[in-house]
Amino acid sequence: MSQWGTIQQAAIAYGVTEKTIRRWISSGVIEARRVGPRLIRVNLESAINNARPLAVVA
């Protein structure tokens, strides 16, 4: 089961700003749902699942 939280909680969890979380939502990097007219909930696990590894330079 997915864990859902606020934009602020997601920003704290990933060490980024709320603006970055909003950009990730609009670009489809992370999953979010609107609950009611204004409330947005973010799938806190979706950013981890969509993350890609960095290239390692030898």
C-alpha atoms as an extended CHARMM CRD file, in Angstrom:
* protein
*
        58  EXT
         1         1  MET       CA              0.0000000000        0.0000000000        0.0000000000  PROA      1               0.0000000000
         2         2  SER       CA              1.3070000000        3.4400000000       -0.9340000000  PROA      2               0.0000000000
         3         3  GLN       CA              1.9880000000        6.0650000000        1.6710000000  PROA      3               0.0000000000
         4         4  TRP       CA              0.5030000000        9.4870000000        0.9140000000  PROA      4               0.0000000000
         5         5  GLY       CA              1.5390000000       12.8000000000        2.4310000000  PROA      5               0.0000000000
         6         6  THR       CA              1.5180000000       16.5330000000        1.9110000000  PROA      6               0.0000000000
         7         7  ILE       CA              3.7520000000       18.4650000000       -0.4420000000  PROA      7               0.0000000000
         8         8  GLN       CA              5.6200000000       19.7770000000        2.5910000000  PROA      8               0.0000000000
         9         9  GLN       CA              6.2080000000       16.2470000000        3.9460000000  PROA      9               0.0000000000
        10        10  ALA       CA              7.4890000000       15.1100000000        0.5440000000  PROA      10              0.0000000000
        11        11  ALA       CA              9.8730000000       18.0750000000        0.3520000000  PROA      11              0.0000000000
        12        12  ILE       CA             11.2900000000       17.2730000000        3.7850000000  PROA      12              0.0000000000
        13        13  ALA       CA             11.5700000000       13.5540000000        2.9890000000  PROA      13              0.0000000000
        14        14  TYR       CA             13.5310000000       14.1640000000       -0.2370000000  PROA      14              0.0000000000
        15        15  GLY       CA             15.5170000000       17.1770000000        0.9570000000  PROA      15              0.0000000000
        16        16  VAL       CA             14.1740000000       19.5300000000       -1.7220000000  PROA      16              0.0000000000
        17        17  THR       CA             11.9250000000       22.5750000000       -1.7720000000  PROA      17              0.0000000000
        18        18  GLU       CA              8.1520000000       22.5000000000       -2.0960000000  PROA      18              0.0000000000
        19        19  LYS       CA              8.5660000000       24.2080000000       -5.4610000000  PROA      19              0.0000000000
        20        20  THR       CA             10.6420000000       21.2430000000       -6.6720000000  PROA      20              0.0000000000
        21        21  ILE       CA              7.9490000000       18.8170000000       -5.5070000000  PROA      21              0.0000000000
        22        22  ARG       CA              5.3450000000       20.8270000000       -7.4310000000  PROA      22              0.0000000000
        23        23  ARG       CA              7.5770000000       20.7230000000      -10.5390000000  PROA      23              0.0000000000
        24        24  TRP       CA              7.9770000000       16.9440000000      -10.1750000000  PROA      24              0.0000000000
        25        25  ILE       CA              4.1910000000       16.5800000000       -9.9030000000  PROA      25              0.0000000000
        26        26  SER       CA              3.5470000000       18.6580000000      -13.0350000000  PROA      26              0.0000000000
        27        27  SER       CA              6.2100000000       16.7880000000      -15.0200000000  PROA      27              0.0000000000
        28        28  GLY       CA              4.8940000000       13.3960000000      -13.9020000000  PROA      28              0.0000000000
        29        29  VAL       CA              7.9840000000       12.3510000000      -11.9360000000  PROA      29              0.0000000000
        30        30  ILE       CA              5.9360000000       11.6680000000       -8.8250000000  PROA      30              0.0000000000
        31        31  GLU       CA              2.3120000000       10.7250000000       -8.3680000000  PROA      31              0.0000000000
        32        32  ALA       CA             -0.0940000000       13.1130000000       -6.6770000000  PROA      32              0.0000000000
        33        33  ARG       CA             -3.8480000000       13.3080000000       -6.2360000000  PROA      33              0.0000000000
        34        34  ARG       CA             -6.1540000000       16.2100000000       -5.5330000000  PROA      34              0.0000000000
        35        35  VAL       CA             -8.4270000000       15.5870000000       -2.5430000000  PROA      35              0.0000000000
        36        36  GLY       CA            -11.1600000000       18.1760000000       -2.5980000000  PROA      36              0.0000000000
        37        37  PRO       CA            -10.8560000000       21.5330000000       -4.3230000000  PROA      37              0.0000000000
        38        38  ARG       CA             -7.4340000000       22.5140000000       -2.9090000000  PROA      38              0.0000000000
        39        39  LEU       CA             -5.8570000000       19.6650000000       -0.9580000000  PROA      39              0.0000000000
        40        40  ILE       CA             -3.0760000000       17.7390000000       -2.7290000000  PROA      40              0.0000000000
        41        41  ARG       CA             -1.5800000000       14.4710000000       -1.5110000000  PROA      41              0.0000000000
        42        42  VAL       CA              1.7150000000       13.0990000000       -2.8220000000  PROA      42              0.0000000000
        43        43  ASN       CA              2.6460000000        9.4300000000       -3.1130000000  PROA      43              0.0000000000
        44        44  LEU       CA              5.8000000000        9.4750000000       -0.9800000000  PROA      44              0.0000000000
        45        45  GLU       CA              7.0620000000        6.2200000000       -2.4920000000  PROA      45              0.0000000000
        46        46  SER       CA              6.6690000000        7.2130000000       -6.1430000000  PROA      46              0.0000000000
        47        47  ALA       CA              9.7720000000        9.4270000000       -6.2760000000  PROA      47              0.0000000000
        48        48  ILE       CA             11.8970000000        6.5640000000       -4.9900000000  PROA      48              0.0000000000
        49        49  ASN       CA             10.4010000000        4.1890000000       -7.5530000000  PROA      49              0.0000000000
        50        50  ASN       CA             10.9960000000        6.6800000000      -10.3900000000  PROA      50              0.0000000000
        51        51  ALA       CA             14.5260000000        7.5720000000       -9.3460000000  PROA      51              0.0000000000
        52        52  ARG       CA             17.3150000000        6.5910000000      -11.6710000000  PROA      52              0.0000000000
        53        53  PRO       CA             20.8880000000        5.8060000000      -10.6460000000  PROA      53              0.0000000000
        54        54  LEU       CA             23.6540000000        8.2640000000      -11.3210000000  PROA      54              0.0000000000
        55        55  ALA       CA             26.2930000000        7.2670000000      -13.8460000000  PROA      55              0.0000000000
        56        56  VAL       CA             29.5110000000        6.2550000000      -12.1620000000  PROA      56              0.0000000000
        57        57  VAL       CA             32.6330000000        7.6290000000      -13.7940000000  PROA      57              0.0000000000
        58        58  ALA       CA             35.6230000000        5.3390000000      -13.4020000000  PROA      58              0.0000000000
